[in-house]
Amino acid sequence: MFPFWNNPCWMGEPMSRKTYQERKLRFLRWMRDDLETRLAGVNAAIETIERQINQDDDSTASV
């Protein structure tokens, strides 16, 4: 999944432990931010569908 983390050929020279950890942290934060964005979109879609269902129920109940 993370081919560049343990690959000594990635930058052509060995990576210090600190650099490795910083790179890994930056990547994981990016993944988290991306997942949060996707989750927000899914939550918005769910809310929209629930609102539409409730509106349909209200309109059929008043008929």
MARBA-3410 file (N, C-alpha, C, O; in Angstrom, 1 decimal):
63
0.8,-1.2,0.0,0.0,0.0,0.0,0.9,1.3,0.0,0.5,2.3,-0.6 ~ 2.0,1.2,0.7,2.9,2.4,0.8,4.2,2.0,0.2,5.2,1.8,1.0 ~ 4.4,1.9,-1.1,5.6,1.3,-1.7,6.8,2.2,-1.4,7.9,1.7,-1.4 ~ 6.7,3.5,-1.2,7.8,4.3,-1.1,8.4,4.4,0.3,9.5,4.9,0.5 ~ 7.7,3.9,1.3,8.2,4.1,2.7,9.4,3.3,3.0,10.3,3.8,3.6
9.5,2.1,2.6,10.7,1.2,2.9,11.5,1.0,1.7,12.4,0.1,1.7 ~ 11.3,1.7,0.6,12.1,1.6,-0.6,13.3,2.5,-0.6,13.1,3.7,-0.7 ~ 14.5,1.9,-0.5,15.7,2.8,-0.5,15.9,3.5,-1.8,16.7,4.5,-1.9 ~ 15.3,3.0,-2.9,15.5,3.6,-4.2,14.6,4.8,-4.4,14.6,5.5,-5.5 ~ 13.7,5.1,-3.5,12.7,6.1,-3.7,13.3,7.5,-4.0,12.9,8.1,-5.0
14.3,7.9,-3.2,14.9,9.2,-3.4,16.4,9.0,-3.8,17.1,10.0,-3.9 ~ 16.9,7.8,-3.9,18.2,7.5,-4.3,19.2,7.5,-3.1,20.4,7.3,-3.3 ~ 18.8,7.9,-1.9,19.6,7.9,-0.8,18.8,7.5,0.5,17.6,7.6,0.5 ~ 19.5,7.0,1.5,18.8,6.5,2.7,18.1,7.7,3.3,18.5,8.8,3.3 ~ 16.9,7.3,3.9,16.1,8.3,4.6,16.3,8.2,6.1,16.3,7.1,6.6
16.4,9.3,6.8,16.5,9.3,8.2,15.2,8.8,8.8,14.1,8.9,8.2 ~ 15.3,8.3,10.0,14.0,7.9,10.7,13.1,9.0,10.9,11.9,8.8,10.7 ~ 13.6,10.2,11.2,12.7,11.4,11.4,12.0,11.8,10.0,10.8,12.0,10.0 ~ 12.8,11.8,9.0,12.2,12.1,7.7,11.2,11.1,7.3,10.1,11.4,6.7 ~ 11.5,9.8,7.5,10.5,8.7,7.2,9.2,8.9,8.0,8.1,8.8,7.4
9.3,9.2,9.3,8.2,9.4,10.1,7.4,10.6,9.7,6.1,10.6,9.7 ~ 8.1,11.7,9.3,7.4,12.9,8.9,6.6,12.7,7.6,5.5,13.2,7.4 ~ 7.3,12.0,6.7,6.6,11.6,5.4,5.4,10.8,5.6,4.3,11.0,5.0 ~ 5.5,9.8,6.5,4.4,8.9,6.8,3.3,9.7,7.4,2.1,9.5,7.1 ~ 3.6,10.6,8.4,2.6,11.4,9.0,1.8,12.3,8.0,0.6,12.4,8.1
2.6,12.9,7.2,2.0,13.8,6.1,1.0,13.0,5.3,0.0,13.5,4.9 ~ 1.4,11.8,4.9,0.6,10.9,4.0,-0.7,10.5,4.8,-1.8,10.6,4.2 ~ -0.5,10.1,6.0,-1.7,9.7,6.8,-2.7,10.8,7.0,-3.9,10.6,7.0 ~ -2.1,12.0,7.3,-3.0,13.2,7.4,-3.8,13.5,6.1,-4.9,13.8,6.2 ~ -3.1,13.3,5.0,-3.7,13.6,3.7,-4.9,12.5,3.5,-6.0,12.9,3.1
-4.6,11.3,3.9,-5.6,10.3,3.8,-6.8,10.6,4.7,-8.0,10.5,4.2 ~ -6.5,11.0,5.9,-7.6,11.4,6.8,-8.5,12.5,6.3,-9.7,12.4,6.3 ~ -7.8,13.5,5.8,-8.5,14.7,5.2,-9.4,14.3,4.0,-10.5,14.7,3.9 ~ -8.9,13.4,3.2,-9.6,12.9,2.0,-10.8,12.1,2.5,-11.9,12.3,1.9 ~ -10.6,11.3,3.5,-11.8,10.5,4.0,-12.8,11.3,4.6,-14.0,11.1,4.5
-12.4,12.4,5.3,-13.4,13.3,6.0,-14.2,14.0,4.9,-15.4,14.2,5.1 ~ -13.5,14.4,3.8,-14.3,15.0,2.7,-15.3,14.1,2.1,-16.4,14.5,1.8 ~ -14.9,12.8,1.9,-15.8,11.9,1.3,-16.9,11.6,2.2,-18.1,11.4,1.8 ~ -16.6,11.5,3.5,-17.7,11.2,4.5,-18.7,12.3,4.6,-19.9,12.1,4.7 ~ -18.2,13.6,4.5,-19.1,14.7,4.5,-20.1,14.6,3.3,-21.2,15.0,3.4
-19.5,14.2,2.1,-20.4,14.1,0.9,-21.4,13.0,1.1,-22.6,13.2,0.7 ~ -21.0,11.9,1.7,-22.0,10.8,1.9,-23.1,11.2,2.9,-24.2,10.9,2.7 ~ -22.7,11.9,4.0,-23.6,12.4,5.0,-24.6,13.4,4.4,-25.8,13.3,4.7 ~ -24.1,14.3,3.5,-25.0,15.2,2.8,-26.0,14.5,1.9,-27.2,14.8,1.9 ~ -25.6,13.5,1.2,-26.5,12.7,0.4,-27.5,12.0,1.2,-28.7,11.9,0.8
-27.1,11.4,2.3,-28.1,10.7,3.2,-29.1,11.7,3.7,-30.3,11.4,3.7 ~ -28.7,12.9,4.1,-29.6,13.9,4.6,-30.6,14.3,3.6,-31.8,14.5,3.8 ~ -30.1,14.5,2.3,-31.0,14.9,1.2,-32.0,13.9,1.0,-33.2,14.2,0.8 ~ -31.6,12.6,0.9,-32.6,11.5,0.6,-33.6,11.4,1.8,-34.8,11.2,1.5 ~ -33.2,11.5,3.0,-34.1,11.5,4.2,-35.1,12.6,4.1,-36.3,12.5,4.4
-34.6,13.8,3.7,-35.5,15.0,3.6,-36.5,14.7,2.5,-37.7,15.1,2.7 ~ -36.1,14.2,1.4,-37.0,13.9,0.3,-38.1,12.9,0.7,-39.2,13.0,0.3 ~ -37.6,11.8,1.4,-38.6,10.8,1.9,-39.6,11.4,2.8,-40.8,11.2,2.7 ~ -39.2,12.3,3.7,-40.1,13.0,4.7,-41.0,13.9,3.9,-42.2,13.9,4.3 ~ -40.6,14.6,2.9,-41.4,15.4,2.1,-42.5,14.6,1.4,-43.6,15.0,1.3
-42.1,13.5,0.8,-43.0,12.6,0.1,-44.1,12.0,1.1,-45.2,12.0,0.7 ~ -43.6,11.7,2.3,-44.6,11.2,3.3,-45.6,12.3,3.7,-46.8,12.0,3.9 ~ -45.1,13.5,3.8,-46.0,14.6,4.2,-47.0,14.9,3.1,-48.1,15.2,3.4 ~ -46.5,14.9,1.8,-47.4,15.2,0.7,-48.5,14.1,0.5,-49.6,14.4,0.1 ~ -48.1,12.8,0.8,-49.1,11.8,0.6,-50.1,11.7,1.8,-51.2,11.3,1.6
-49.6,12.1,2.9,-50.5,12.1,4.1,-51.6,13.2,4.0,-52.6,13.1,4.6 ~ -51.2,14.3,3.3,-52.2,15.4,3.3,-53.2,15.3,2.1,-54.1,16.0,2.0 ~ -53.0,14.3,1.3,-53.9,14.1,0.1,-55.1,13.3,0.5,-56.0,13.1,-0.3
END
